[in-house]
Amino acid sequence: MEKEPQLSPVSKTEGGPNIRVVGRVPEEEKEKIRDRVAGFLGENHLGHLSPEKIEELKKVEIEKSPKQIAAIKLANKINQEIMKRAGIDPYEVSERNFHVLPHDYYQENIDSKGSSGTTAQFVQIVGLDEKSVGKSDVYFGSVAYHEMRHLTSQLALEAQEKIGVKDGERAFKDDAWRAGISTYSPYASKEKFHHHLKGLNEAVVSYGERHFIDALLERPEFEAERAHLALPEITELKKKIAAEKGVSEEDVLWVTKPDEKGDYSYYRVSYDQHRNVLDYVMDEILKEMPEDYSSRNEVYKIFEDANFNGRLLPIARMVEKAFGEGSFRVLGMMEADYNSPIQAIELLRKKRAGMLRQKIKKGSKEDHQSIAKNKPQGLV
């Protein structure tokens, strides 16, 4: 298994994101990169946009409700607790970094692929589609928490000197190298771009959403939502939706009351297929390493911490101990689309079965050797 490369020191920007920079560039250039990205979280928020674009965004942006602001504050609190456990200096993300935007504007300027929210770590901004998050403050909270986890996850950039600038001048560029658990192609192989561990990264981030919603519904601001979800009619609908979609009831976050025609809307936690893969991986790790971990939650904390501190080797060691050599690479190939986790879990099951067969063969061989070694003298 390859060693993790040495990273430059974490940014010393007080109360800001933890940014690392790799690449053969002067240290002062790395510091400029860190300061630039960290600045987007603070006073230079939206500084990547032209004055015209900033004015345009401010005109269309939708004001967040008190409940939505309360959800962001709770997301900050829980996020900071995880950061501290992962060995990262905690910091707060201002609610101003979350921008609720009209559907058409969101699709045209942020993401046209149907997402409810999108994070741009490079510029420390979260865009939220009002059409998706505006109809349920509970769902808003879920998406905001998911995107905050992306926004505050480990960010490592690769810097490189530009080629072809004027004589006597030096210029530099940078690009993503790691974001959370996921990793990107280095500059040297950008013509063969790849994005490893993207699906696992989404699984780890979305895994915490249900726990966040449990905490959110305990807040006094969400007493009405808690009472709504406890209605017999709503609990029955949640059961029906879960059965039809093949997900757990806990994944169904919100269901509206049916109208006079019996129509209703519902919202659920994203990336259920990817979380199924993560559940399977963690359960097999528990079987293989019962002396190290007593619960799935203990194993999950290793994955969750890596999202903030970037330490992939503990995860890789666990996975390869449970599934055999090359299995972490298989897990890394899981993309964020719907079909990829189905393929990933099939390959991992084969890896696990093959490793168990090898263990049985090895155990059988050792038993035969032990019998031969301890056979009484003269026994035919």
C-alpha positions in Angstrom: 0.0 0.0 0.0 1.4 3.4 -1.0 2.4 5.9 1.7 0.5 9.2 1.8 2.5 12.1 0.4 3.7 14.8 2.8 1.5 17.9 2.7 2.4 21.5 3.4 1.4 22.9 6.8 -2.3 23.6 7.4 -3.3 27.1 6.9 -2.8 29.3 10.0 -5.7 31.6 9.1 -7.5 32.0 12.4 -11.1 30.9 12.4 -11.0 29.7 8.8 -10.8 26.6 6.7 -8.0 24.1 7.0 -6.2 24.2 3.6 -3.2 22.3 2.5 -1.1 22.9 -0.6 1.2 20.4 -2.5 3.5 21.1 -5.4 7.0 22.4 -6.1 6.3 26.1 -5.7 7.8 28.6 -3.2 6.2 28.5 0.3 5.1 32.1 -0.1 3.1 31.2 -3.1 1.4 28.4 -1.1 0.6 30.9 1.6 -1.0 33.2 -1.0 -3.2 30.3 -2.2 -4.3 29.5 1.4 -5.1 33.1 2.2 -7.0 33.5 -1.1 -9.3 30.5 -0.4 -9.7 31.3 3.3 -10.6 34.9 2.5 -13.7 33.8 0.5 -15.1 32.5 3.8 -14.7 35.8 5.5 -14.5 39.4 4.4 -13.8 38.6 0.8 -16.9 36.4 0.4 -18.1 36.6 -3.3 -14.7 38.2 -4.1 -14.4 35.9 -7.1 -17.3 37.6 -8.8 -17.4 40.8 -10.7 -19.3 43.7 -9.1 -22.0 43.3 -11.7 -22.4 39.6 -10.8 -22.5 40.3 -7.1 -25.3 42.9 -7.6 -27.2 40.4 -9.8 -27.0 37.7 -7.2 -28.1 40.0 -4.4 -31.1 41.1 -6.4 -32.4 37.5 -6.9 -31.2 35.9 -3.7 -34.1 34.8 -1.4 -33.9 35.8 2.3 -33.5 32.8 4.7 -36.2 32.3 7.3 -35.5 32.2 11.0 -35.9 28.4 11.0 -33.5 28.1 8.1 -30.9 30.2 10.0 -31.5 28.1 13.1 -30.8 25.0 11.0 -27.5 26.4 9.8 -26.5 27.3 13.4 -27.2 23.8 14.5 -25.3 22.4 11.5 -22.3 24.5 12.6 -22.5 23.2 16.2 -22.5 19.6 15.2 -19.9 20.1 12.5 -17.5 21.8 15.0 -17.8 18.9 17.4 -16.8 16.4 14.7 -13.9 18.7 13.6 -12.6 18.8 17.2 -12.7 15.0 17.4 -10.9 14.7 14.1 -8.1 16.9 15.4 -9.0 20.0 13.4 -9.4 23.5 14.9 -13.2 24.1 14.6 -14.6 27.2 13.0 -18.0 28.6 12.1 -19.4 29.1 8.6 -21.6 32.2 8.4 -25.1 31.9 7.1 -24.2 34.5 4.5 -22.2 31.8 2.7 -25.4 29.9 2.0 -27.3 31.4 -0.9 -30.9 30.4 -1.6 -31.6 31.1 -5.2 -34.6 31.0 -7.6 -34.7 27.7 -9.5 -34.0 29.2 -13.0 -31.1 31.2 -11.7 -29.7 28.2 -9.8 -29.8 26.0 -12.9 -28.3 28.6 -15.1 -25.5 29.8 -12.8 -24.9 27.0 -10.2 -25.9 23.5 -11.3 -28.1 22.3 -14.1 -28.1 18.6 -13.1 -31.0 18.6 -10.8 -29.3 19.0 -7.4 -30.8 20.7 -4.4 -27.6 22.2 -3.3 -24.0 22.6 -4.5 -20.8 23.5 -2.8 -17.8 25.4 -4.4 -15.0 24.9 -1.9 -12.5 27.0 -3.9 -14.6 30.1 -3.2 -16.3 28.9 0.0 -19.9 29.2 -1.2 -23.0 27.0 -1.1 -25.8 27.5 -3.6 -29.3 26.1 -2.7 -32.2 25.7 -5.1 -35.3 27.3 -3.6 -37.6 25.0 -5.6 -36.2 22.1 -3.7 -35.3 23.4 -0.3 -38.0 26.2 0.0 -41.0 23.9 0.7 -39.7 22.2 3.8 -37.4 23.7 6.5 -36.6 20.2 7.6 -35.3 19.3 4.1 -33.5 22.7 4.0 -31.7 21.7 7.1 -30.7 18.3 5.7 -29.3 19.8 2.5 -27.6 22.7 4.3 -25.9 20.2 6.7 -24.8 18.0 3.8 -23.3 21.0 1.9 -21.7 22.4 5.1 -19.9 19.0 5.5 -18.5 19.4 2.0 -17.6 23.1 2.5 -15.6 22.4 5.7 -14.1 19.1 4.7 -10.3 18.8 4.1 -9.3 20.8 1.1 -5.9 20.1 -0.5 -4.7 22.0 -3.6 -1.9 21.2 -6.0 0.1 24.2 -7.2 2.3 24.4 -10.2 4.4 27.0 -12.0 2.8 28.1 -15.3 4.8 27.5 -18.5 5.1 30.0 -21.3 5.0 33.3 -19.3 7.3 36.2 -20.2 11.0 36.0 -19.6 11.9 36.9 -16.1 8.3 36.5 -14.8 6.9 33.7 -12.7 3.3 32.8 -12.5 1.5 30.0 -10.7 -1.8 28.0 -10.9 -3.6 25.6 -8.6 -6.2 23.0 -8.8 -8.0 20.5 -6.6 -6.0 17.6 -5.3 -8.2 16.4 -2.5 -11.6 17.3 -1.2 -12.9 15.5 1.9 -12.1 11.8 1.3 -12.0 12.1 -2.5 -8.9 12.6 -4.6 -8.2 14.1 -8.0 -5.7 13.6 -10.8 -2.4 15.4 -10.3 -1.4 18.0 -12.8 1.0 15.5 -14.4 -1.9 13.3 -15.5 -4.7 15.9 -16.1 -5.1 14.5 -19.7 -6.3 11.3 -18.0 -8.5 13.0 -15.4 -9.9 10.8 -12.7 -11.8 11.5 -9.4 -11.3 8.7 -6.9 -13.5 8.0 -3.9 -16.2 10.4 -5.0 -19.0 7.9 -4.2 -17.5 7.0 -0.8 -17.2 10.7 0.0 -20.9 11.3 -0.7 -21.8 8.2 1.3 -19.8 9.4 4.4 -21.3 12.9 4.2 -24.9 11.8 3.7 -24.6 9.2 6.4 -24.7 11.9 9.1 -27.8 13.6 7.7 -30.3 11.4 9.6 -28.6 12.1 12.9 -28.6 15.8 12.1 -32.3 15.7 11.4 -33.0 13.9 14.7 -31.2 16.7 16.5 -32.9 19.4 14.4 -36.4 18.1 15.3 -35.5 18.3 19.0 -35.0 22.0 18.6 -37.9 24.2 20.0 -38.1 26.0 16.7 -39.1 22.8 15.0 -41.9 21.7 17.4 -44.6 22.0 14.7 -42.6 19.9 12.3 -42.0 17.3 15.0 -45.8 17.1 15.7 -46.5 16.9 11.9 -44.3 13.9 11.4 -45.9 12.2 14.4 -49.3 12.3 12.8 -50.7 8.7 12.1 -51.4 9.7 8.5 -47.9 10.9 8.0 -46.2 7.9 9.6 -48.2 5.6 7.4 -47.2 7.5 4.3 -43.5 7.3 5.4 -43.9 3.5 5.7 -45.5 3.4 2.2 -42.8 5.5 0.6 -40.0 3.6 2.3 -41.4 0.3 1.1 -42.0 1.6 -2.5 -38.5 3.1 -2.8 -36.6 0.4 -1.0 -35.2 2.7 1.7 -35.5 2.9 5.5 -38.3 5.0 7.1 -35.6 7.1 8.7 -34.5 8.1 5.2 -37.9 9.7 4.5 -37.3 13.1 6.1 -40.5 15.0 5.3 -44.0 14.2 3.9 -46.6 16.9 3.1 -50.2 16.3 4.1 -52.2 15.0 1.1 -54.4 17.5 -0.7 -58.0 17.0 -1.7 -56.9 14.8 -4.6 -54.6 12.7 -2.3 -51.4 14.1 -3.8 -48.4 14.7 -1.6 -44.7 15.5 -1.7 -41.9 13.9 0.1 -38.2 14.4 0.7 -35.5 11.9 1.6 -31.8 11.6 2.4 -29.7 11.4 -0.7 -27.2 8.7 -1.8 -29.0 5.7 -0.2 -27.3 3.2 -2.6 -23.9 4.6 -1.6 -24.7 4.4 2.1 -25.8 0.7 1.5 -22.2 0.1 0.2 -20.8 1.9 3.2 -23.0 -0.1 5.6 -21.8 -3.4 4.0 -18.2 -2.4 4.2 -18.4 -1.3 7.9 -20.3 -4.5 8.8 -17.6 -6.7 7.2 -14.9 -4.7 9.0 -16.7 -5.3 12.3 -16.7 -9.1 11.5 -13.0 -9.0 10.6 -11.8 -6.7 13.4 -14.1 -7.4 16.5 -11.2 -6.7 18.8 -10.8 -3.2 17.5 -14.4 -2.1 17.0 -17.6 -2.9 18.9 -20.1 -1.1 16.7 -20.8 0.2 13.3 -20.7 3.7 14.7 -17.2 3.3 15.9 -16.1 2.3 12.4 -18.0 5.2 10.9 -16.1 7.7 13.0 -12.9 6.6 11.3 -14.5 7.4 7.9 -16.1 10.6 9.2 -12.8 11.9 10.7 -11.0 11.3 7.5 -13.5 13.7 5.8 -11.9 16.5 7.8 -8.3 15.4 8.4 -7.7 13.6 5.1 -6.1 10.5 6.7 -7.0 7.8 4.2 -4.5 5.2 5.4 -6.5 4.0 8.4 -9.5 3.5 6.1 -7.5 1.7 3.4 -6.0 -0.6 6.0 -9.4 -1.5 7.5 -10.9 -2.1 4.0 -8.0 -4.3 2.8 -7.9 -6.3 6.0 -11.6 -7.1 5.5 -11.7 -7.5 1.7 -8.2 -8.3 0.6 -5.5 -6.6 -1.5 -6.9 -4.1 -4.1 -10.3 -3.7 -2.4 -9.7 -0.1 -1.4 -9.1 0.7 -5.1 -12.4 -1.0 -5.9 -14.2 1.2 -3.3 -12.4 4.2 -4.7 -13.9 3.5 -8.2 -17.5 4.0 -6.9 -18.8 7.2 -8.6 -21.7 9.5 -7.4 -24.2 8.2 -9.9 -27.0 5.7 -9.1 -25.6 2.6 -10.8 -22.0 2.7 -9.6 -22.7 1.5 -6.1 -24.5 -1.5 -7.4 -21.4 -2.5 -9.3 -19.1 -1.6 -6.4 -20.9 -3.8 -3.9 -20.9 -6.8 -6.3 -17.2 -6.5 -6.7 -16.6 -6.1 -3.0 -18.7 -9.2 -2.2 -16.5 -11.1 -4.6 -13.4 -9.8 -3.0 -14.7 -10.6 0.4 -15.7 -14.2 -0.6 -12.3 -14.8 -2.2 -10.5 -13.6 0.9 -12.6 -15.8 3.1 -11.9 -18.8 0.9 -8.2 -18.1 1.2 -8.5 -17.9 5.0 -10.3 -21.3 5.0 -7.7 -22.9 2.8 -4.9 -21.4 5.0 -6.6 -22.6 8.1 -7.1 -26.1 6.7 -3.5 -26.3 5.6 -2.3 -25.2 9.1 -4.6 -27.8 10.7 -3.1 -30.6 8.5 0.4 -29.4 9.3 -0.4 -29.3 13.0 -1.8 -32.9 12.9 1.2 -34.2 11.1 3.6 -32.5 13.5 1.8 -33.9 16.6 1.1 -37.4 15.2 2.2 -40.0 17.8 5.3 -42.0 16.9 4.5 -45.3 15.2 0.9 -44.3 14.2 0.1 -45.6 10.7 
